[in-house]
Amino acid sequence: MMFSKSLIAQIQADDSIGAGNFYEAIMALPVDLHKTVLSIDKTIPLYAGQQTHFSFNDIQQIVYQVASKYCALGVSEGDLVGLYLDDGLSYFLHYLALNRLGAIPVCINDKLPADTVLAFCKSTNVGVLIHDDDKEAALKASAEADSPLVNINKLMVLCSQSIPPAKSFTADDVVLLAHTSGTTGIPKAVTFTQHSFFFGVKSQLHKQQGSKVLSALPHSHSSAISVLMSSLLRGAEIYLLSDKRPDHLIHSIKKYQHDLIIAFPKTYVDLCKQPLVAEDFTSVNYWIATGDANHESHIRKLISLGQHYINNQPQPGSVFIDNLGSSEFGFAMFRNIHSLKTNRFNRCIGKPFSWVEAAILSENGQILPAGKIGKLGVKSGTVTAGYWNNKQLTEEAQLAGYWLTGDLAYFDSSGLFYHVDRTSDPIDTCDGTIYSCQTEELILSHFKDVFECSIYSGPSIDNDAYSVAHICVELIADAELILDFELLNQINHLLRSHHIPALTSLEFQASNAHTGVTGKKLKRRLRQLREVA
C-alpha cells in the first residue's frame, strides 16, 4: 500500500533525512516492513539465492550482510569504494551498505571498458575496486591494473564482522561519486552529498506518480538510485529490469502491470522500433525519460498506448514525462509533459522545476533575453558539489554563478525552454551554423520513413576555417526503397526552406552503431572516422 499523504509530508519535513540515511529512516516508519516493495528480473544468488521479490526487511538484511563483509575487508568511514558490477540490484545494495558505514560508493557503469574504469579509479583515488567475475580478466590485463581489485565473490565469503552504529550525516557529507559518460575521454567523477542528492527527491516526493514502477535505467547511474529512493519513500512497488531489450520490457509490463515506466531515451528508441500492440500496454499511465530531449515521433507512438486519469476519470492515451537532466544533477532540472491533448515539441524541454533557477548565458556570462540561443545554466540545491578532486574542471563548469549543463538552448516569451544542441556539436559551415539536434528533429518530423538520424561535422576540403555537415540515417523497417543521394537531396530541400545550410553527405547506418555506454550516438567518434576516411 502506498504511504499516506501525511506520512510523505512527515518525511519531507524531516531535515535529518537525506540520501545517505533515507533507508534507515524508512525502517523507523510505521509501515508494513514485510510487504514486497522491490522485485528483479535477474536473481542475485550471491546475496539472496533464487529470491526475486523483496520486502523492506529483506533489503535491510542483505544490506547489513554486505556491510559486515566490508567491515571484514577493512573499509571504514570516508573510504572510496569502486563498484564495477553486473547491471542490477547489486549497485543499490552496495550503495546502502557503504553509506551505512559512512564510506563512499563510486558507482561505475558496467559497460565502460576495463582500461577506462581503472584510469577513472586512479584519477579519483579509489581505494579498492569491487568487480564481478566476468570483468576480472580484462581488469587484470590492463596496463593500469595497479589499483587494488577485489572480486565480489571473495568479498562475500569473508567472515562477517559486526558493523558500527549508523553514521550521523551532515548536509555536506558525500554519499556518492557518480561519473559522466566519458564521451570526451576519462569520465569525470561527480560528487553528490547527503543534501544535494536528496534535494530533488524530497522536493517532488508528494507529486510523484506510479504505484507499480518499472525502472529500465542503468542501475549504476545516479538517476536509478534516485528513482529507488523516490519509489521506496512513497511505498510504491518498484521492479528493476536488467535486460532492457524491447521484448523483455514488454513482457514485464504485461506480467506485472506496471503503471509507470522510467528509462533513458535509448531504451524508448529501441522499443519504438518494434510493432507495439495496444493490449500489451493497458496498464501504462506514465512514461518517464531522463537525460536528453526525446523525439516527437517516438513520444507520439508511446502516448497512443495505455491510459491516464484526471480526477479519477480514465483518459485515452498515456502521459510521457520528458525530463532533461545530466550526470551532474541529482534530479532532473526541466520537465515537459506530453499527452494526446498537448503539442509542445520541436525539442521543447518545458520549464524548470520550481526549485530550479535557469538562464541562457552568453560566452561572457551575460543573461540573454527570450529568443536568443546561448549556454544553458542552472542554480539549484540538486546540482553537484563539483567534480571530485578537480577544482579546475569544477570552476570551468560554472559561469556567472550558474552551473553549465553543456547544452545550447533558448526560451520563448511564455518561458518555455528549447534545446538546440550540445555545446560541442554545432557545425559552423561557410553558409552558417547548423545546430545538429534541432536539425535532426526537423528532419524526423518531416520524413516518416526516417526512424533516427545524427548530424555531425567533418573537415571542409575547400576552406579550413569552416566545417561541412554529414548525416547518418536509419530508416524504419518497412520504409520505401530510396537511394542515399535521393534522400540527401530531399533533406537538403527541406533545410533550404528553413534557411539551414545543406548537408554534404548521407550514410545509412544503424542507430546503435558508434554509441556510448548510455546508448547515445557518439558524434565525436563519427567526426574522428570522417577525419581519417
Backbone torsions as a table, in degrees:
resi	resn	phi	psi	omega
1	MET	NA	137.5	178.9
2	MET	-64.5	149.2	177.5
3	PHE	-66.5	150.8	179.3
4	SER	-71.5	159.8	177.6
5	LYS	-60.1	-37.4	-178.8
6	SER	-68.5	-35.9	178.6
7	LEU	-69.9	-40.1	176.9
8	ILE	-62.9	-41.3	177.2
9	ALA	-62.6	-36.6	177.8
10	GLN	-63.8	-41.8	178.2
11	ILE	-62.9	-44.9	-178.8
12	GLN	-65.0	-28.9	-177.3
13	ALA	-83.5	-10.5	-176.0
14	ASP	-91.1	102.4	-176.7
15	ASP	-72.3	-8.4	178.2
16	SER	-80.4	-14.3	-178.8
17	ILE	-88.4	134.5	177.5
18	GLY	-151.4	-168.4	-173.4
19	ALA	-69.4	-22.5	-178.3
20	GLY	-87.4	-22.5	-175.2
21	ASN	-128.9	15.0	-175.8
22	PHE	-61.7	-34.0	-176.8
23	TYR	-71.1	-38.1	174.5
24	GLU	-60.8	-35.4	178.6
25	ALA	-66.4	-40.2	177.9
26	ILE	-59.6	-43.5	-176.1
27	MET	-64.8	-16.4	178.6
28	ALA	-96.1	-1.3	-178.0
29	LEU	-81.3	155.3	177.3
30	PRO	-81.5	66.7	-178.1
31	VAL	-128.9	166.0	178.4
32	ASP	-74.6	107.1	-177.4
33	LEU	-83.8	-1.5	-176.9
34	HIS	-102.6	-10.6	-177.7
35	LYS	-76.4	152.5	178.3
36	THR	-69.7	126.7	179.7
37	VAL	-124.2	-14.0	-176.0
38	LEU	-145.6	134.2	178.5
39	SER	-133.4	157.7	-177.6
40	ILE	-134.8	156.9	179.4
41	ASP	-94.4	-10.4	-176.1
42	LYS	-133.0	122.6	-176.2
43	THR	-63.5	156.5	177.9
44	ILE	-125.1	73.2	-172.5
45	PRO	-58.4	-24.9	179.9
46	LEU	-63.8	-26.5	-177.1
47	TYR	-113.8	-32.9	-167.8
48	ALA	-145.1	25.3	178.7
49	GLY	57.0	-128.1	-178.9
50	GLN	-98.2	10.5	-178.0
51	GLN	-67.5	135.4	178.3
52	THR	-125.5	-4.7	178.8
53	HIS	-123.9	133.6	-171.0
54	PHE	-133.0	141.0	172.4
55	SER	-95.0	174.6	174.2
56	PHE	-57.0	-42.8	-180.0
57	ASN	-64.0	-41.3	178.9
58	ASP	-58.9	-46.2	-178.1
59	ILE	-63.2	-44.6	-179.1
60	GLN	-63.0	-38.5	179.7
61	GLN	-61.6	-43.7	179.2
62	ILE	-66.7	-42.3	-179.5
63	VAL	-59.9	-44.0	178.7
64	TYR	-65.1	-36.7	177.6
65	GLN	-62.1	-47.0	-179.9
66	VAL	-65.1	-41.7	179.4
67	ALA	-60.3	-38.5	-179.9
68	SER	-66.4	-32.0	177.0
69	LYS	-70.4	-38.1	176.8
70	TYR	-64.8	-36.6	175.8
71	CYS	-61.6	-40.8	178.4
72	ALA	-65.1	-30.3	178.3
73	LEU	-76.2	-15.3	-179.6
74	GLY	96.7	10.2	178.5
75	VAL	-73.0	136.2	-179.8
76	SER	-142.0	-177.9	-174.9
77	GLU	-54.9	132.0	177.3
78	GLY	90.1	-11.3	-179.9
79	ASP	-71.2	142.9	175.6
80	LEU	-94.2	121.9	-178.2
81	VAL	-120.6	115.0	178.1
82	GLY	-78.1	139.4	179.4
83	LEU	-122.3	113.4	-177.7
84	TYR	-128.0	80.8	-165.0
85	LEU	-121.1	175.2	174.0
86	ASP	-65.9	140.3	-175.6
87	ASP	-67.5	104.1	-178.4
88	GLY	178.9	-155.8	-174.4
89	LEU	-65.6	-21.9	-175.9
90	SER	-53.2	-40.9	-178.7
91	TYR	-58.2	-44.3	-178.2
92	PHE	-67.5	-41.2	179.1
93	LEU	-61.2	-43.1	-179.9
94	HIS	-72.3	-34.6	174.9
95	TYR	-57.5	-47.7	-179.5
96	LEU	-67.0	-42.6	-177.1
97	ALA	-64.4	-44.4	-178.4
98	LEU	-68.2	-40.2	176.9
99	ASN	-67.4	-29.7	175.0
100	ARG	-58.9	-31.3	-179.8
101	LEU	-93.2	-7.5	-175.2
102	GLY	82.1	7.3	173.7
103	ALA	-81.2	168.7	-174.0
104	ILE	-114.4	111.8	175.8
105	PRO	-71.8	138.6	176.0
106	VAL	-117.9	94.6	-172.9
107	CYS	-83.6	123.9	-173.8
108	ILE	-119.4	130.0	179.9
109	ASN	-57.4	129.9	-174.8
110	ASP	-69.9	-10.3	179.9
111	LYS	-92.3	-5.8	174.8
112	LEU	-68.1	138.9	177.6
113	PRO	-65.9	153.4	-173.1
114	ALA	-59.1	-41.1	-177.7
115	ASP	-65.9	-35.1	176.2
116	THR	-67.5	-40.9	179.0
117	VAL	-60.3	-45.5	-177.9
118	LEU	-68.4	-38.0	176.7
119	ALA	-64.6	-39.6	176.9
120	PHE	-63.3	-44.9	179.7
121	CYS	-62.6	-38.4	179.8
122	LYS	-66.1	-44.2	-178.8
123	SER	-68.8	-24.0	-177.7
124	THR	-94.4	-8.5	-177.1
125	ASN	63.3	41.2	175.3
126	VAL	-65.2	133.8	-176.8
127	GLY	-76.2	-37.7	-179.6
128	VAL	-152.1	144.8	179.3
129	LEU	-113.6	117.5	177.2
130	ILE	-91.0	128.9	-174.1
131	HIS	-140.3	162.3	176.7
132	ASP	-85.0	168.9	179.0
133	ASP	-56.9	-45.1	-171.5
134	ASP	-71.0	-6.2	179.1
135	LYS	-105.3	-7.5	-171.1
136	GLU	-63.9	-47.0	-175.9
137	ALA	-61.4	-45.4	-178.8
138	ALA	-65.9	-38.0	179.1
139	LEU	-65.0	-44.9	-177.3
140	LYS	-72.7	-23.0	179.8
141	ALA	-82.0	-15.4	-176.3
142	SER	-72.2	144.4	177.9
143	ALA	-65.9	-19.2	-178.3
144	GLU	-89.8	6.6	-170.7
145	ALA	-74.4	56.5	174.0
146	ASP	-108.2	2.4	176.1
147	SER	-81.6	145.3	175.7
148	PRO	-62.0	123.6	-178.9
149	LEU	-112.7	135.3	177.2
150	VAL	-131.8	119.3	175.4
151	ASN	-66.6	136.4	-176.8
152	ILE	-58.6	-33.3	178.9
153	ASN	-65.4	-38.5	179.1
154	LYS	-70.4	-34.0	175.8
155	LEU	-62.1	-45.8	-171.2
156	MET	-77.2	-8.9	175.8
157	VAL	-99.1	0.3	175.4
158	LEU	-64.4	149.7	177.5
159	CYS	-66.1	125.3	-177.8
160	SER	-61.1	141.1	174.2
161	GLN	-120.7	152.0	-179.3
162	SER	-62.9	142.4	-178.5
163	ILE	-96.1	146.6	-178.5
164	PRO	-72.6	170.7	174.8
165	PRO	-56.6	151.5	-178.3
166	ALA	-59.0	142.0	179.7
167	LYS	-63.3	142.5	173.3
168	SER	-94.7	108.2	-172.0
169	PHE	-84.2	145.2	166.0
170	THR	-105.1	165.7	-174.2
171	ALA	-58.6	-34.0	-174.4
172	ASP	-94.1	2.8	177.7
173	ASP	-65.9	134.8	-179.7
174	VAL	-77.7	129.5	-178.8
175	VAL	-114.8	-13.0	-177.3
176	LEU	-161.7	137.8	163.0
177	LEU	-110.5	115.0	173.7
178	ALA	-98.9	-171.7	177.3
179	HIS	-146.5	155.9	175.3
180	THR	-74.9	175.3	-173.5
181	SER	-70.8	-20.6	179.5
182	GLY	76.7	23.0	-178.6
183	THR	-69.3	-17.9	-179.4
184	THR	-112.2	14.4	179.0
185	GLY	139.5	-143.4	178.6
186	ILE	-66.0	130.2	179.4
187	PRO	-58.2	151.6	176.5
188	LYS	-93.7	139.5	179.1
189	ALA	-82.9	123.3	-175.9
190	VAL	-103.9	128.1	-174.9
191	THR	-92.2	127.4	173.3
192	PHE	-122.9	138.2	-176.9
193	THR	-109.6	171.9	175.8
194	GLN	-50.8	-41.3	-178.3
195	HIS	-83.7	-50.7	-171.3
196	SER	-66.1	-37.8	-177.6
197	PHE	-74.5	-19.3	-178.4
198	PHE	-101.0	-13.0	-171.3
199	PHE	-58.6	-51.3	-179.2
200	GLY	-67.7	-41.3	177.7
201	VAL	-57.8	-49.1	-179.0
202	LYS	-63.2	-42.9	-176.8
203	SER	-64.1	-33.9	-174.5
204	GLN	-103.5	0.7	-169.7
205	LEU	-56.1	-40.3	-177.1
206	HIS	-76.6	-10.0	-178.1
207	LYS	-105.2	-8.3	-174.8
208	GLN	-67.4	147.4	-177.9
209	GLN	-108.9	167.0	172.9
210	GLY	93.0	126.7	175.1
211	SER	-107.3	-17.5	175.9
212	LYS	-128.3	92.9	-170.4
213	VAL	-95.0	135.6	172.2
214	LEU	-111.7	116.5	177.7
215	SER	-101.1	114.4	176.0
216	ALA	-111.7	28.4	177.5
217	LEU	-80.2	161.9	168.5
218	PRO	-66.5	121.3	-166.7
219	HIS	-76.7	-6.3	171.9
220	SER	-83.9	-14.3	-173.0
221	HIS	-77.7	148.2	179.8
222	SER	-59.0	-32.9	-179.9
223	SER	-64.5	-34.9	179.3
224	ALA	-67.4	-41.2	177.7
225	ILE	-67.4	-38.6	177.6
226	SER	-60.9	-42.2	179.1
227	VAL	-65.1	-39.8	176.7
228	LEU	-62.9	-44.2	176.6
229	MET	-56.4	-51.4	-175.9
230	SER	-62.0	-43.1	-177.7
231	SER	-68.6	-47.9	-177.1
232	LEU	-67.1	-33.8	179.4
233	LEU	-74.3	-7.9	175.4
234	ARG	-106.5	-7.9	-176.0
235	GLY	81.6	13.8	177.7
236	ALA	-75.6	152.6	172.0
237	GLU	-86.2	134.2	-179.4
238	ILE	-127.1	137.6	-179.1
239	TYR	-117.0	126.9	-179.7
240	LEU	-98.8	124.6	-179.4
241	LEU	-103.3	117.2	177.2
242	SER	-85.9	-41.0	177.9
243	ASP	-91.6	107.1	-171.1
244	LYS	-98.7	14.8	176.8
245	ARG	-64.7	149.7	-173.4
246	PRO	-53.6	-41.2	-177.7
247	ASP	-65.3	-34.1	177.5
248	HIS	-71.9	-38.2	177.4
249	LEU	-62.1	-47.7	-179.4
250	ILE	-63.6	-42.7	179.7
251	HIS	-59.4	-43.3	-179.1
252	SER	-65.5	-41.5	179.0
253	ILE	-62.1	-44.0	180.0
254	LYS	-65.3	-43.1	-173.8
255	LYS	-74.1	-43.5	-172.3
256	TYR	-105.0	-2.9	175.5
257	GLN	55.9	49.3	177.4
258	HIS	-62.3	140.6	177.0
259	ASP	-103.9	-14.1	176.8
260	LEU	-135.6	128.0	178.4
261	ILE	-114.9	133.9	177.1
262	ILE	-130.8	132.7	-175.6
263	ALA	-160.1	168.2	169.8
264	PHE	-75.7	158.2	-179.2
265	PRO	-52.9	-37.5	-176.8
266	LYS	-59.2	-36.4	178.8
267	THR	-64.3	-38.6	177.7
268	TYR	-71.7	-34.8	175.7
269	VAL	-59.1	-47.9	179.8
270	ASP	-63.4	-39.8	179.4
271	LEU	-63.4	-40.9	-176.5
272	CYS	-72.6	-11.6	173.7
273	LYS	-70.5	-21.6	-174.2
274	GLN	-88.8	153.9	169.3
275	PRO	-74.3	114.6	-174.1
276	LEU	-97.6	131.8	-177.9
277	VAL	-99.4	125.1	-173.6
278	ALA	-56.2	-36.4	-177.4
279	GLU	-63.1	-21.7	-179.6
280	ASP	-78.5	-12.2	-171.0
281	PHE	-124.0	22.3	-176.2
282	THR	-63.8	-24.8	-178.4
283	SER	-81.2	-16.3	-170.3
284	VAL	-76.5	123.9	172.9
285	ASN	-103.9	-36.3	-173.7
286	TYR	-138.1	142.2	165.7
287	TRP	-115.6	137.4	173.9
288	ILE	-124.7	130.9	172.7
289	ALA	-116.9	140.0	176.5
290	THR	-129.6	139.2	-174.8
291	GLY	127.8	-121.1	-179.3
292	ASP	-84.8	164.0	172.9
293	ALA	-64.9	141.3	-177.3
294	ASN	-93.5	160.9	-176.8
295	HIS	-80.2	143.3	-178.3
296	GLU	-56.2	-46.4	-175.6
297	SER	-61.4	-36.8	-179.7
298	HIS	-73.5	-40.5	178.6
299	ILE	-62.2	-44.8	-178.3
300	ARG	-61.8	-36.3	179.3
301	LYS	-65.8	-40.6	-176.4
302	LEU	-75.5	-39.1	-177.7
303	ILE	-74.7	-9.6	174.1
304	SER	-74.9	-11.9	-178.0
305	LEU	-99.7	158.1	173.5
306	GLY	69.9	-160.1	-179.7
307	GLN	-155.0	165.1	173.4
308	HIS	-139.1	175.2	-173.2
309	TYR	-125.1	138.3	171.4
310	ILE	-126.6	120.2	-175.6
311	ASN	53.1	42.8	178.5
312	ASN	66.4	11.0	177.8
313	GLN	-104.5	128.1	-178.3
314	PRO	-66.0	137.7	178.1
315	GLN	-120.7	143.3	-178.8
316	PRO	-66.0	139.5	177.0
317	GLY	84.0	152.6	178.2
318	SER	-90.8	179.1	179.9
319	VAL	-114.7	133.4	177.5
320	PHE	-108.6	117.7	-180.0
321	ILE	-101.2	109.7	-175.2
322	ASP	-97.7	104.0	-178.0
323	ASN	-99.3	134.3	172.9
324	LEU	-100.6	121.9	177.8
325	GLY	-146.0	-174.0	175.4
326	SER	-158.8	175.2	-177.6
327	SER	-61.3	-22.2	-176.2
328	GLU	-85.9	-0.4	-177.8
329	PHE	-118.5	136.6	178.0
330	GLY	-75.7	-8.5	179.9
331	PHE	-155.5	160.5	177.0
332	ALA	-60.8	156.7	-177.8
333	MET	-108.8	-30.1	-179.4
334	PHE	-126.4	154.8	179.7
335	ARG	-143.7	131.1	173.6
336	ASN	-124.7	123.3	-174.7
337	ILE	-105.1	123.6	-177.6
338	HIS	-112.4	138.8	170.8
339	SER	-145.0	-179.0	178.8
340	LEU	-65.8	-14.3	-178.0
341	LYS	-101.9	1.4	-179.7
342	THR	-112.4	164.7	-179.2
343	ASN	-152.4	55.4	-179.0
344	ARG	-110.3	88.4	-177.6
345	PHE	-118.8	-139.1	-178.2
346	ASN	55.8	39.9	179.8
347	ARG	63.7	32.5	172.7
348	CYS	-71.9	127.9	177.8
349	ILE	-105.1	9.2	175.7
350	GLY	78.1	-143.9	-179.1
351	LYS	-118.9	155.5	176.4
352	PRO	-68.3	154.2	172.8
353	PHE	-58.7	159.1	-175.7
354	SER	-62.4	-22.5	-178.6
355	TRP	-98.7	18.2	177.3
356	VAL	-123.0	132.3	171.7
357	GLU	-103.9	124.5	-177.2
358	ALA	-121.8	150.7	178.1
359	ALA	-150.6	154.8	171.7
360	ILE	-102.8	124.6	-171.1
361	LEU	-116.6	144.9	172.3
362	SER	-79.0	177.7	-179.5
363	GLU	-59.2	-33.1	-177.8
364	ASN	-97.2	10.0	174.7
365	GLY	93.0	7.0	176.7
366	GLN	-72.9	137.0	177.6
367	ILE	-77.1	123.2	-174.8
368	LEU	-90.8	152.9	179.6
369	PRO	-82.2	178.3	178.7
370	ALA	-56.7	141.6	176.0
371	GLY	88.3	-10.2	-178.4
372	LYS	-97.6	129.6	178.4
373	ILE	-80.6	133.9	177.7
374	GLY	-160.8	-167.7	-179.5
375	LYS	-78.7	134.8	179.6
376	LEU	-85.2	122.5	178.6
377	GLY	-123.9	148.4	-178.5
378	VAL	-136.6	153.3	169.9
379	LYS	-127.4	131.7	178.3
380	SER	-171.5	157.6	176.3
381	GLY	-67.6	-13.9	-178.5
382	THR	-93.4	-3.7	177.6
383	VAL	-69.6	143.1	179.1
384	THR	-52.9	152.0	173.8
385	ALA	-73.0	-11.0	178.1
386	GLY	136.6	179.3	176.4
387	TYR	-84.7	128.9	-174.9
388	TRP	-60.1	129.1	176.3
389	ASN	59.7	25.7	-178.0
390	ASN	-144.9	80.4	-178.6
391	LYS	-64.2	-37.1	-177.2
392	GLN	-64.3	-48.1	179.0
393	LEU	-64.0	-36.5	178.3
394	THR	-62.0	-43.5	179.0
395	GLU	-67.4	-38.6	-179.6
396	GLU	-66.9	-24.3	-178.9
397	ALA	-83.1	1.4	-178.4
398	GLN	-121.2	145.8	-180.0
399	LEU	-147.6	125.3	177.9
400	ALA	53.2	34.1	178.1
401	GLY	86.6	-1.2	179.4
402	TYR	-104.8	146.6	171.3
403	TRP	-85.3	127.0	-179.0
404	LEU	-82.3	128.7	-177.0
405	THR	-81.0	-13.8	-174.9
406	GLY	88.5	13.7	-177.8
407	ASP	-118.3	154.1	169.5
408	LEU	-104.6	135.4	-174.7
409	ALA	-156.0	175.8	171.2
410	TYR	-149.8	168.0	173.9
411	PHE	-128.3	154.0	-178.2
412	ASP	-98.2	-175.5	-174.7
413	SER	-66.7	-18.9	179.0
414	SER	-94.0	2.4	177.6
415	GLY	88.7	6.1	176.1
416	LEU	-80.6	136.0	-179.9
417	PHE	-98.1	148.1	179.8
418	TYR	-130.0	131.1	179.8
419	HIS	-92.1	129.5	-179.1
420	VAL	-112.3	-28.3	-179.2
421	ASP	-174.9	165.7	164.6
422	ARG	-77.5	152.7	-176.9
423	THR	-64.3	-20.6	-178.4
424	SER	-88.3	-6.4	-166.3
425	ASP	-114.2	-6.9	175.8
426	PRO	-61.1	150.3	-176.1
427	ILE	-118.4	115.5	178.7
428	ASP	-89.8	101.8	178.4
429	THR	-98.0	170.9	178.7
430	CYS	-68.1	-14.3	179.7
431	ASP	-104.0	3.9	179.8
432	GLY	130.5	-178.6	-176.4
433	THR	-93.1	136.0	172.6
434	ILE	-106.5	121.6	171.3
435	TYR	-89.7	110.5	-165.8
436	SER	-63.8	-46.6	-177.5
437	CYS	-63.9	-43.2	179.4
438	GLN	-62.4	-41.3	-178.6
439	THR	-71.0	-37.8	176.1
440	GLU	-59.4	-42.6	-179.8
441	GLU	-64.2	-39.1	177.3
442	LEU	-60.9	-45.1	-179.7
443	ILE	-63.7	-46.2	-178.7
444	LEU	-62.3	-32.7	-178.4
445	SER	-77.2	-16.0	-177.8
446	HIS	-109.2	-18.2	-179.1
447	PHE	-118.8	99.1	-173.6
448	LYS	-69.2	-20.1	178.1
449	ASP	-84.4	-8.3	176.7
450	VAL	-90.3	114.7	-179.2
451	PHE	-82.3	-41.6	-177.9
452	GLU	-152.9	149.3	177.6
453	CYS	-151.7	155.8	177.9
454	SER	-138.8	128.7	179.0
455	ILE	-106.2	134.3	-177.8
456	TYR	-146.9	164.5	-174.8
457	SER	-93.4	159.5	173.8
458	GLY	-146.7	162.2	-179.2
459	PRO	-66.9	143.3	176.4
460	SER	-88.0	131.8	178.8
461	ILE	-72.1	-32.3	-172.4
462	ASP	-88.2	-27.1	-173.3
463	ASN	-150.0	110.7	-177.5
464	ASP	-65.4	-18.2	-177.3
465	ALA	-76.6	-15.1	-177.2
466	TYR	-126.4	168.1	175.0
467	SER	-116.0	168.7	171.0
468	VAL	-116.7	162.3	-175.6
469	ALA	-111.4	136.0	176.9
470	HIS	-120.7	160.5	178.6
471	ILE	-137.3	138.0	169.3
472	CYS	-112.5	140.0	-169.1
473	VAL	-130.9	137.7	166.9
474	GLU	-114.6	126.6	179.4
475	LEU	-88.5	159.3	174.1
476	ILE	-66.9	161.9	-172.4
477	ALA	-60.1	-37.1	-176.5
478	ASP	-107.5	32.7	179.7
479	ALA	-66.7	150.0	174.5
480	GLU	-68.7	146.9	-178.9
481	LEU	-64.1	129.5	178.3
482	ILE	-150.1	141.9	178.6
483	LEU	-82.6	155.3	-174.9
484	ASP	-60.2	-42.2	-177.7
485	PHE	-70.1	-29.4	177.4
486	GLU	-67.9	-44.7	178.8
487	LEU	-66.0	-38.6	178.3
488	LEU	-60.8	-43.0	178.8
489	ASN	-62.1	-41.6	179.8
490	GLN	-65.7	-41.9	178.8
491	ILE	-63.9	-44.2	-179.3
492	ASN	-65.4	-32.1	175.0
493	HIS	-62.4	-42.9	177.0
494	LEU	-62.4	-45.6	-177.1
495	LEU	-63.5	-41.2	179.0
496	ARG	-61.0	-37.6	-179.6
497	SER	-67.6	-17.5	177.4
498	HIS	-108.9	14.5	176.7
499	HIS	59.7	39.6	177.2
500	ILE	-111.3	134.7	180.0
501	PRO	-56.2	151.7	-176.9
502	ALA	-74.7	156.5	174.6
503	LEU	-90.1	150.5	-175.4
504	THR	-88.9	-38.3	-177.1
505	SER	-147.7	161.3	178.0
506	LEU	-134.4	136.6	177.8
507	GLU	-131.2	134.7	173.4
508	PHE	-80.3	127.0	-174.7
509	GLN	-153.5	138.4	178.3
510	ALA	-62.3	143.3	-177.3
511	SER	-67.6	-19.5	179.9
512	ASN	-93.8	7.7	174.7
513	ALA	-84.0	140.5	177.5
514	HIS	57.1	50.8	178.3
515	THR	-109.9	160.0	179.0
516	GLY	-93.0	-167.6	-173.2
517	VAL	-68.5	-22.1	178.3
518	THR	-100.7	7.2	176.7
519	GLY	91.5	0.1	179.0
520	LYS	-74.2	141.3	171.5
521	LYS	-65.8	128.5	-177.3
522	LEU	-89.2	98.3	-179.2
523	LYS	-67.7	-28.7	175.0
524	ARG	-59.8	-43.1	179.0
525	ARG	-66.0	-40.0	177.9
526	LEU	-63.5	-39.7	178.0
527	ARG	-64.3	-41.6	179.6
528	GLN	-62.8	-42.3	179.1
529	LEU	-64.2	-37.6	179.6
530	ARG	-67.7	-37.5	-177.8
531	GLU	-66.6	-30.6	-178.4
532	VAL	-97.4	-3.2	-178.3
533	ALA	-70.5	NA	NA
